[in-house]
Amino acid sequence: MPFEQDLLSARSLNDHDGEVVAFLRDRSVPCPRCAYDLRDAPSAKCPECGEPLVLKVGSPKSRFGWLVLAMAPGCFSGVAAMFVAVPIVLSTLPYFGGGQGPPWPIVAADLFGFTSAATVVLIYRQRHRIMFRTAGWQATFAVIVWGVHVLAFVLFLLGMWSL
C-alpha cells in the first residue's frame, strides 16, 4: 500500500495538501488551468501557474461566465446582421427600392455583424484554451470584445449622422 504510506507521510502538510501531494507522486497529471505536468509536485499548487489543486471525484467547476459574456455581443450582432441583410438585398433590386442600395454605414454595420458572428464561432472553437486562462485574462478578453462592439456602434452612429 504505497499510496496509503504516502498519505500518512504527507500528513505533516494540512490534510488536503498532503492528499494532493501523495496523489501526484510518480503520476503524470496535467494542471486543470495550464496543463503543466504535475508529476511529483511539492505542494497543492501548480508550480507553473499557481492554481490551487483540489483532489476530488467528479469534474471541476467550470467558469463559463466570461466566455458567455465575450460571445454575447457577437451573437447579437450576427442575428441583427441576418435581419438587416434582407432589406439590404431588397433595396438593391429595382422593383423594391429603385436599385440605388442602402447607405454605406448600414452595409458596413451589416458586414461587421457577420464578421462578429464568425468571430463567435472562432471563440467557441477555442473555448478550451480560453477556459484554461486565468479569470483576470478572461475578464480582460470579454471587456475588449465588448469595447470593439461599442466602438463599432459609435462609428455606425457617426456614419449615419454624417449622411
C-alpha positions as CSV (number, residue, x, y, z in Angstrom):
1,M,0.0,0.0,0.0
2,P,2.5,2.7,-1.1
3,F,-0.3,5.2,-1.7
4,E,-1.5,4.8,1.9
5,Q,2.0,5.2,3.2
6,D,2.4,8.4,1.1
7,L,-0.8,9.7,2.6
8,L,0.4,9.0,6.1
9,S,3.9,10.6,5.5
10,A,2.3,13.6,3.9
11,R,0.1,14.4,6.9
12,S,2.7,17.0,8.0
13,L,1.1,19.3,5.5
14,N,-2.5,20.0,6.1
15,D,-4.7,17.0,5.3
16,H,-5.9,18.2,1.9
17,D,-2.4,19.3,0.7
18,G,-0.9,16.0,1.8
19,E,-3.5,14.0,-0.1
20,V,-2.9,16.0,-3.3
21,V,0.9,15.7,-3.0
22,A,0.6,12.0,-2.4
23,F,-1.7,11.5,-5.3
24,L,0.7,13.4,-7.6
25,R,3.8,11.4,-6.5
26,D,5.0,9.4,-9.5
27,R,1.9,10.2,-11.5
28,S,1.6,12.5,-14.6
29,V,-1.5,14.6,-14.3
30,P,-2.0,17.9,-16.2
31,C,-2.8,21.1,-14.3
32,P,-6.5,21.9,-14.9
33,R,-5.6,25.5,-15.7
34,C,-2.4,25.4,-17.7
35,A,-1.9,21.7,-18.5
36,Y,1.6,21.7,-16.8
37,D,2.6,18.2,-15.8
38,L,2.2,18.0,-12.0
39,R,4.2,14.8,-11.5
40,D,5.9,15.0,-8.1
41,A,4.6,18.5,-7.3
42,P,5.9,19.6,-3.9
43,S,2.7,21.3,-2.9
44,A,-1.0,21.5,-3.7
45,K,-0.4,24.4,-6.0
46,C,0.7,24.3,-9.7
47,P,4.3,25.3,-9.9
48,E,3.7,26.9,-13.3
49,C,0.5,29.0,-12.9
50,G,-0.1,28.9,-9.1
51,E,-3.6,27.4,-9.4
52,P,-4.6,25.7,-6.1
53,L,-5.0,22.0,-6.7
54,V,-8.0,20.1,-5.3
55,L,-8.3,16.3,-5.2
56,K,-12.0,15.3,-5.7
57,V,-14.1,12.9,-7.6
58,G,-16.1,14.5,-10.4
59,S,-15.5,17.3,-12.9
60,P,-14.1,20.6,-11.7
61,K,-16.5,23.6,-11.5
62,S,-16.1,25.4,-14.8
63,R,-16.4,29.2,-15.0
64,F,-18.3,29.9,-18.2
65,G,-19.4,33.4,-17.3
66,W,-16.6,35.4,-19.0
67,L,-16.8,33.2,-22.1
68,V,-20.5,33.7,-22.5
69,L,-20.1,37.4,-21.8
70,A,-17.4,37.6,-24.6
71,M,-19.6,35.7,-27.1
72,A,-22.9,37.6,-26.4
73,P,-22.3,40.8,-28.5
74,G,-21.2,38.7,-31.4
75,C,-24.3,36.5,-31.2
76,F,-26.5,39.6,-31.1
77,S,-24.6,41.2,-34.0
78,G,-24.9,38.1,-36.1
79,V,-28.6,37.8,-35.6
80,A,-29.1,41.5,-36.3
81,A,-27.0,41.2,-39.5
82,M,-29.2,38.4,-40.7
83,F,-32.3,40.6,-40.3
84,V,-30.7,43.6,-41.8
85,A,-29.4,41.6,-44.8
86,V,-32.9,41.1,-46.2
87,P,-33.7,44.8,-46.7
88,I,-30.2,45.5,-47.9
89,V,-30.6,42.9,-50.7
90,L,-34.1,44.1,-51.5
91,S,-33.0,47.7,-51.7
92,T,-30.5,46.8,-54.5
93,L,-33.3,45.4,-56.6
94,P,-35.0,47.9,-58.9
95,Y,-38.5,46.6,-58.1
96,F,-38.2,47.3,-54.3
97,G,-36.0,50.4,-54.0
98,G,-35.1,51.8,-57.3
99,G,-31.7,49.9,-57.3
100,Q,-29.7,52.5,-55.5
101,G,-28.9,50.4,-52.4
102,P,-28.7,51.3,-48.8
103,P,-26.4,53.9,-47.2
104,W,-22.8,52.8,-46.7
105,P,-23.0,52.8,-42.8
106,I,-25.7,50.2,-42.9
107,V,-23.8,48.0,-45.2
108,A,-20.6,48.4,-43.1
109,A,-22.6,47.6,-39.9
110,D,-24.0,44.5,-41.6
111,L,-20.6,43.3,-42.6
112,F,-19.3,43.9,-39.1
113,G,-22.2,41.8,-37.8
114,F,-21.4,38.9,-40.0
115,T,-17.7,39.2,-39.1
116,S,-18.6,39.4,-35.4
117,A,-20.7,36.2,-35.7
118,A,-17.8,34.4,-37.4
119,T,-15.6,35.5,-34.5
120,V,-18.1,33.9,-32.1
121,V,-17.5,30.6,-34.0
122,L,-13.8,31.0,-33.6
123,I,-14.1,31.8,-29.9
124,Y,-16.3,28.8,-29.4
125,R,-13.7,26.6,-31.2
126,Q,-11.0,28.0,-28.9
127,R,-13.2,27.8,-25.7
128,H,-10.9,25.2,-24.0
129,R,-7.9,27.4,-24.4
130,I,-9.9,30.4,-23.1
131,M,-11.2,28.4,-20.2
132,F,-7.6,27.4,-19.2
133,R,-6.7,31.1,-18.8
134,T,-7.0,33.0,-15.5
135,A,-10.2,34.7,-14.6
136,G,-8.5,38.1,-15.0
137,W,-7.4,37.3,-18.5
138,Q,-10.9,36.1,-19.4
139,A,-12.4,39.3,-18.0
140,T,-10.0,41.4,-20.0
141,F,-10.8,39.5,-23.1
142,A,-14.6,40.0,-22.6
143,V,-14.1,43.7,-22.0
144,I,-12.0,44.0,-25.2
145,V,-14.7,42.2,-27.2
146,W,-17.4,44.5,-25.8
147,G,-15.2,47.5,-26.4
148,V,-14.8,46.6,-30.1
149,H,-18.6,46.3,-30.4
150,V,-19.3,49.6,-28.6
151,L,-16.7,51.3,-30.8
152,A,-18.3,49.8,-34.0
153,F,-21.7,51.0,-32.8
154,V,-20.4,54.6,-32.2
155,L,-18.8,54.6,-35.7
156,F,-22.1,53.4,-37.2
157,L,-23.9,56.3,-35.5
158,L,-21.3,58.8,-36.6
159,G,-21.5,57.4,-40.2
160,M,-25.3,57.8,-40.2
161,W,-25.1,61.3,-38.8
162,S,-22.6,62.3,-41.5
163,L,-25.0,61.5,-44.3
